[in-house]
């Protein structure tokens, strides 16, 4: 066994006896796991390549050296991180009979999930603020959205993500885990791991819910307010311009819905376990990072042109050799 007998923990203080957790994964069927291995390998590869491509395009194309694309490239970087903190291990586990993760590995996954999730939430708000300035105060856009302001917005998003995650981990590390060690998912998810602690976790569950729920709610409300103000301003200036503003915002709104949709579902039933929870976890860690670059490239003329230019350069350089 990977833990001592519960009797040995009567006199513990801040000691965890569980050294590793067993991840139950997405399926116990061997055939299905092989199929999932192939599917997720493709999606993970596409998510990472798609986001790295956006980062490269924004860096190399001078026409995309604007605040909006600077923030977009940072979103792509977070998406690469979001896709990578748990998915490669899940893919490897599809080929493994014993899906285990060390205690430290489990805590790391919880930490990184909340760092990247928290940072992305705040960055989406920063991107909405950027669109608000661009549409409602176009003459002052470059003055307000200076390089320094953009760097501060990205810095703040990471700082809030790290602070949010550290506040979770501060009490998680000291929880006593003295027996049950099966996590019913493909990575260590905070509510699932808290349930395995050898004490009454009701207060902790409320704390976790308040911490994550509050950050999600504040960000979601700020996004709603920013879109409402943008559309109201555009409608007031020119009644026919609302549809144009909506088409400009469509990619951003789609990404926000994809990101916050699963979160809202999680917080409605935070500590109840449903089969759909695993699908939401997959959606959050694999499909959102995969879909984001597609949404921005398919709906953005500048990015499409930059990709075309990069492809032509690549083809041209091949023909030279």
Backbone torsions as a table, in degrees:
resi	resn	phi	psi	omega
1	UNK	NA	158.8	-178.3
2	UNK	-98.0	18.3	178.4
3	UNK	-152.0	154.6	177.7
4	UNK	-78.2	172.1	179.2
5	UNK	-69.1	146.5	-178.2
6	UNK	-53.5	-28.0	-179.6
7	UNK	-59.6	-29.3	-176.3
8	UNK	-75.7	-4.7	-177.3
9	UNK	-105.6	9.4	-179.0
10	UNK	-62.3	-35.3	-177.1
11	UNK	-103.0	12.3	-176.5
12	UNK	-68.1	155.6	168.5
13	UNK	-137.4	118.2	-179.5
14	UNK	53.6	32.1	-179.8
15	UNK	-113.4	135.8	175.9
16	UNK	-105.8	133.1	-176.9
17	UNK	-95.2	-22.5	178.5
18	UNK	-73.3	126.9	-179.5
19	UNK	-99.6	-20.7	176.3
20	UNK	-152.0	158.5	178.6
21	UNK	-112.5	149.9	176.4
22	UNK	-100.0	123.6	178.7
23	UNK	-93.3	120.5	-177.8
24	UNK	-75.2	-16.7	174.2
25	UNK	71.8	-163.7	-175.7
26	UNK	-92.5	-26.7	-177.3
27	UNK	-157.7	151.5	177.5
28	UNK	-99.7	-7.2	-179.4
29	UNK	-76.2	126.1	-177.2
30	UNK	-63.7	-42.6	-179.3
31	UNK	-64.2	-44.7	-178.9
32	UNK	-64.6	-36.5	-179.2
33	UNK	-64.4	-36.2	178.4
34	UNK	-67.1	-40.2	177.4
35	UNK	-64.0	-45.4	179.9
36	UNK	-64.3	-35.4	177.6
37	UNK	-57.0	-46.8	-179.5
38	UNK	-66.7	-46.2	-178.4
39	UNK	-60.2	-51.1	-175.5
40	UNK	-71.6	-28.9	175.4
41	UNK	-61.9	-42.7	179.6
42	UNK	-66.0	-48.9	-178.2
43	UNK	-63.7	-41.6	-179.9
44	UNK	-64.5	-45.8	178.2
45	UNK	-58.9	-44.8	-179.7
46	UNK	-65.8	-39.6	179.9
47	UNK	-63.0	-46.7	-178.6
48	UNK	-67.0	-47.5	-179.1
49	UNK	-63.7	-42.8	-179.6
50	UNK	-60.0	-44.4	-178.9
51	UNK	-72.7	-37.7	177.0
52	UNK	-65.2	-36.9	178.1
53	UNK	-61.2	-43.6	178.7
54	UNK	-62.4	-43.2	179.1
55	UNK	-60.0	-46.0	-179.5
56	UNK	-63.1	-42.6	-179.8
57	UNK	-62.4	-44.8	-179.2
58	UNK	-64.6	-37.9	179.9
59	UNK	-69.8	-43.1	-171.1
60	UNK	-85.1	-26.0	-177.0
61	UNK	-96.1	114.4	-175.9
62	UNK	-62.6	-26.4	179.4
63	UNK	-68.1	-18.1	-179.1
64	UNK	-99.5	10.7	178.1
65	UNK	-82.6	65.0	179.9
66	UNK	-130.0	162.2	-178.2
67	UNK	-53.2	-42.7	-177.7
68	UNK	-58.2	-45.0	-177.2
69	UNK	-78.5	-26.8	173.8
70	UNK	-62.3	-45.7	178.7
71	UNK	-66.7	-38.4	178.6
72	UNK	-62.8	-42.0	179.6
73	UNK	-65.5	-33.3	176.5
74	UNK	-69.9	-35.4	175.1
75	UNK	-63.0	-41.4	178.5
76	UNK	-63.3	-38.0	178.1
77	UNK	-63.9	-44.7	178.0
78	UNK	-61.9	-39.0	179.5
79	UNK	-63.4	-37.1	176.1
80	UNK	-62.2	-45.0	179.6
81	UNK	-64.1	-43.6	-179.0
82	UNK	-61.0	-38.3	-179.2
83	UNK	-75.0	-22.0	-169.3
84	UNK	-99.5	-18.8	-173.3
85	UNK	-67.6	-26.0	-177.3
86	UNK	-132.5	-27.5	-171.6
87	UNK	-64.0	-45.9	179.0
88	UNK	-56.9	-38.6	178.2
89	UNK	-66.8	-39.9	178.4
90	UNK	-60.9	-44.0	-179.6
91	UNK	-61.8	-44.0	179.0
92	UNK	-65.6	-37.2	-178.8
93	UNK	-66.3	-24.8	177.2
94	UNK	-60.5	-26.4	-179.0
95	UNK	-97.3	1.9	-175.8
96	UNK	-114.1	142.1	-179.3
97	UNK	-78.6	-41.1	-179.9
98	UNK	-102.8	105.8	-177.5
99	UNK	-94.7	91.7	-179.3
100	UNK	-117.8	159.4	175.5
101	UNK	-141.7	138.5	-179.0
102	UNK	-66.7	162.0	178.2
103	UNK	-58.4	-44.5	179.7
104	UNK	-65.0	-39.8	178.6
105	UNK	-63.0	-39.3	-180.0
106	UNK	-65.1	-46.0	179.1
107	UNK	-63.7	-36.3	179.0
108	UNK	-64.0	-43.1	179.3
109	UNK	-61.6	-43.2	178.2
110	UNK	-61.4	-44.3	-178.7
111	UNK	-60.7	-51.3	-175.9
112	UNK	-68.8	-35.9	177.4
113	UNK	-56.0	-45.2	-176.4
114	UNK	-79.5	-29.1	174.7
115	UNK	-63.3	-53.0	-176.1
116	UNK	-69.5	-40.3	179.0
117	UNK	-63.4	-47.4	179.6
118	UNK	-63.6	-43.5	179.9
119	UNK	-63.3	-41.6	-178.7
120	UNK	-65.1	-40.0	177.9
121	UNK	-56.8	-50.1	-176.5
122	UNK	-67.9	-37.0	179.3
123	UNK	-65.7	-36.9	176.7
124	UNK	-62.7	-35.5	175.9
125	UNK	-66.8	-42.4	178.2
126	UNK	-60.8	-39.0	179.1
127	UNK	-67.8	-35.6	177.2
128	UNK	-67.8	-38.2	177.8
129	UNK	-63.8	-40.5	177.2
130	UNK	-60.0	-43.7	179.1
131	UNK	-67.5	-35.3	178.4
132	UNK	-62.1	-46.6	179.8
133	UNK	-64.6	-43.3	-177.4
134	UNK	-62.9	-40.2	-175.4
135	UNK	-88.2	-39.0	-174.0
136	UNK	-94.1	-24.7	179.7
137	UNK	-134.6	57.8	-172.3
138	UNK	-59.7	-33.2	-177.3
139	UNK	-69.7	-25.1	-178.7
140	UNK	-103.5	7.3	-171.6
141	UNK	-55.2	-53.8	-175.1
142	UNK	-69.0	-25.8	177.6
143	UNK	-74.4	-46.9	-178.4
144	UNK	-70.2	-49.1	-177.4
145	UNK	-90.3	58.6	179.5
146	UNK	-72.8	170.1	179.1
147	UNK	-58.7	-39.9	-178.7
148	UNK	-62.7	-44.8	179.8
149	UNK	-62.0	-43.6	179.1
150	UNK	-61.0	-44.2	179.2
151	UNK	-63.0	-40.1	178.9
152	UNK	-64.3	-44.2	-179.9
153	UNK	-59.3	-44.2	179.0
154	UNK	-67.0	-42.4	178.6
155	UNK	-60.6	-43.7	179.3
156	UNK	-63.3	-40.6	-179.5
157	UNK	-62.1	-41.6	177.7
158	UNK	-69.0	-41.6	-179.0
159	UNK	-61.5	-44.0	179.4
160	UNK	-65.6	-40.9	177.5
161	UNK	-58.9	-46.1	-178.3
162	UNK	-67.7	-42.5	-179.8
163	UNK	-64.2	-44.8	179.7
164	UNK	-59.9	-44.2	-177.8
165	UNK	-71.9	-40.5	-179.5
166	UNK	-62.6	-35.5	-180.0
167	UNK	-65.6	-32.1	174.8
168	UNK	-69.6	-48.3	-172.3
169	UNK	-69.2	-27.5	-177.0
170	UNK	-53.9	-41.8	179.9
171	UNK	-94.7	-21.6	-178.6
172	UNK	-64.4	-43.1	-173.9
173	UNK	-61.8	-32.8	-176.8
174	UNK	-92.1	0.3	179.0
175	UNK	-67.6	142.4	177.6
176	UNK	-82.1	118.4	174.4
177	UNK	-111.0	110.7	-170.4
178	UNK	-127.0	13.7	-178.4
179	UNK	-168.3	-87.6	-177.7
180	UNK	-58.1	132.0	-178.8
181	UNK	-141.6	25.5	179.1
182	UNK	-100.1	120.9	179.9
183	UNK	-103.5	118.7	-174.9
184	UNK	-83.2	63.1	176.4
185	UNK	-165.2	-177.6	-179.9
186	UNK	-96.6	-1.8	173.1
187	UNK	-148.3	169.5	-179.6
188	UNK	-77.0	107.9	179.2
189	UNK	-101.6	134.6	-171.7
190	UNK	-51.5	-53.3	-178.5
191	UNK	-59.9	-36.3	-178.7
192	UNK	-69.7	-38.5	-178.5
193	UNK	-74.3	-38.5	178.4
194	UNK	-57.5	-39.4	-178.8
195	UNK	-60.0	-23.3	-177.1
196	UNK	-84.7	-7.7	-179.1
197	UNK	-67.8	148.8	-176.2
198	UNK	-89.2	55.1	173.3
199	UNK	-161.0	172.8	178.9
200	UNK	-72.9	115.8	-171.8
201	UNK	-100.6	11.1	-174.9
202	UNK	-56.6	-48.3	-177.8
203	UNK	-63.9	-41.1	179.3
204	UNK	-63.3	-40.8	179.4
205	UNK	-62.1	-40.3	177.6
206	UNK	-65.7	-40.4	178.4
207	UNK	-60.7	-47.2	179.7
208	UNK	-60.9	-46.5	-179.1
209	UNK	-61.4	-42.5	-179.7
210	UNK	-65.5	-45.6	-178.1
211	UNK	-60.9	-55.9	-178.3
212	UNK	-71.1	-41.9	-177.5
213	UNK	-63.9	-39.0	-178.9
214	UNK	-65.7	-45.5	179.1
215	UNK	-62.4	-44.5	179.8
216	UNK	-62.6	-44.3	-177.3
217	UNK	-64.8	-45.5	180.0
218	UNK	-59.9	-47.9	-179.3
219	UNK	-62.8	-43.1	-178.3
220	UNK	-63.7	-42.8	179.5
221	UNK	-65.7	-40.7	177.7
222	UNK	-61.7	-39.0	178.4
223	UNK	-66.1	-45.6	178.5
224	UNK	-59.9	-44.4	179.8
225	UNK	-62.1	-45.3	-177.5
226	UNK	-62.9	-42.3	179.2
227	UNK	-66.0	-41.6	179.7
228	UNK	-61.7	-45.4	-179.9
229	UNK	-63.5	-43.7	179.8
230	UNK	-59.2	-52.0	-176.3
231	UNK	-66.0	-37.5	178.5
232	UNK	-66.4	-41.5	179.4
233	UNK	-63.7	-46.6	-179.7
234	UNK	-62.6	-43.6	-178.9
235	UNK	-62.9	-37.7	-179.9
236	UNK	-68.8	-39.5	-178.1
237	UNK	-72.3	-45.8	175.8
238	UNK	-149.7	108.5	-176.0
239	UNK	-50.2	-29.8	-178.9
240	UNK	-83.3	-6.5	-175.2
241	UNK	-84.6	-7.7	-176.7
242	UNK	-61.8	-43.3	-178.8
243	UNK	-65.7	-34.8	178.5
244	UNK	-66.5	-42.2	178.0
245	UNK	-63.6	-40.9	178.6
246	UNK	-62.2	-40.7	179.6
247	UNK	-68.2	-32.7	176.4
248	UNK	-67.0	-38.5	-176.9
249	UNK	-87.1	-10.4	-170.1
250	UNK	-54.5	-44.5	-179.2
251	UNK	-62.1	-45.1	-178.2
252	UNK	-64.5	-44.1	179.8
253	UNK	-63.2	-40.2	179.2
254	UNK	-60.9	-45.1	179.6
255	UNK	-63.0	-42.0	179.7
256	UNK	-62.9	-43.9	179.5
257	UNK	-62.9	-43.7	179.3
258	UNK	-63.2	-34.2	-177.5
259	UNK	-78.8	-47.3	-173.8
260	UNK	-85.3	-21.7	178.2
261	UNK	-53.4	-57.6	178.4
262	UNK	-60.6	-36.7	-179.3
263	UNK	-62.3	-42.9	-179.7
264	UNK	-60.7	-42.4	179.3
265	UNK	-62.4	-42.6	-178.7
266	UNK	-61.3	-40.9	-175.0
267	UNK	-81.4	-12.9	175.2
268	UNK	-72.5	-42.1	176.4
269	UNK	-124.9	72.5	-169.7
270	UNK	-64.4	-39.0	-173.5
271	UNK	-116.9	16.2	171.8
272	UNK	-96.6	142.5	-179.0
273	UNK	-101.3	124.8	178.5
274	UNK	-123.9	151.2	177.1
275	UNK	-57.1	-31.0	-177.3
276	UNK	-70.2	-17.3	179.6
277	UNK	-57.7	-38.3	-180.0
278	UNK	-67.7	-38.5	177.9
279	UNK	-62.9	-41.9	178.9
280	UNK	-63.1	-41.1	177.9
281	UNK	-60.8	-43.7	178.3
282	UNK	-63.9	-44.5	-178.9
283	UNK	-59.0	-44.5	-176.0
284	UNK	-69.0	-40.4	-174.2
285	UNK	-93.2	-23.1	-176.7
286	UNK	-116.4	-53.4	-171.3
287	UNK	-74.7	-38.1	178.6
288	UNK	-61.5	-49.8	176.6
289	UNK	-61.6	-27.3	178.3
290	UNK	-75.3	-40.5	-175.2
291	UNK	-78.5	-34.0	-176.2
292	UNK	-52.8	-52.2	179.2
293	UNK	-61.8	-35.1	178.8
294	UNK	-64.0	-44.0	-178.9
295	UNK	-61.6	-45.8	-177.2
296	UNK	-71.0	-34.2	-179.2
297	UNK	-78.2	-37.3	-177.9
298	UNK	-71.4	-28.5	-174.7
299	UNK	-105.1	5.6	-174.9
300	UNK	-124.5	115.8	-175.4
301	UNK	-64.1	-43.0	-178.1
302	UNK	-61.6	-44.7	-179.3
303	UNK	-66.0	-40.3	178.5
304	UNK	-60.4	-45.2	179.6
305	UNK	-64.6	-40.0	179.0
306	UNK	-64.4	-37.6	177.9
307	UNK	-66.9	-41.2	178.6
308	UNK	-61.0	-43.8	-179.6
309	UNK	-62.7	-43.6	179.7
310	UNK	-64.2	-40.4	179.6
311	UNK	-65.7	-43.6	179.2
312	UNK	-62.1	-39.9	177.9
313	UNK	-63.4	-41.8	-178.5
314	UNK	-65.9	-44.3	178.2
315	UNK	-63.5	-43.5	179.6
316	UNK	-61.2	-42.4	-179.4
317	UNK	-69.1	-29.7	176.7
318	UNK	-67.8	-39.4	-178.0
319	UNK	-68.1	-27.1	-179.3
320	UNK	-66.7	-38.3	-177.3
321	UNK	-80.5	NA	NA
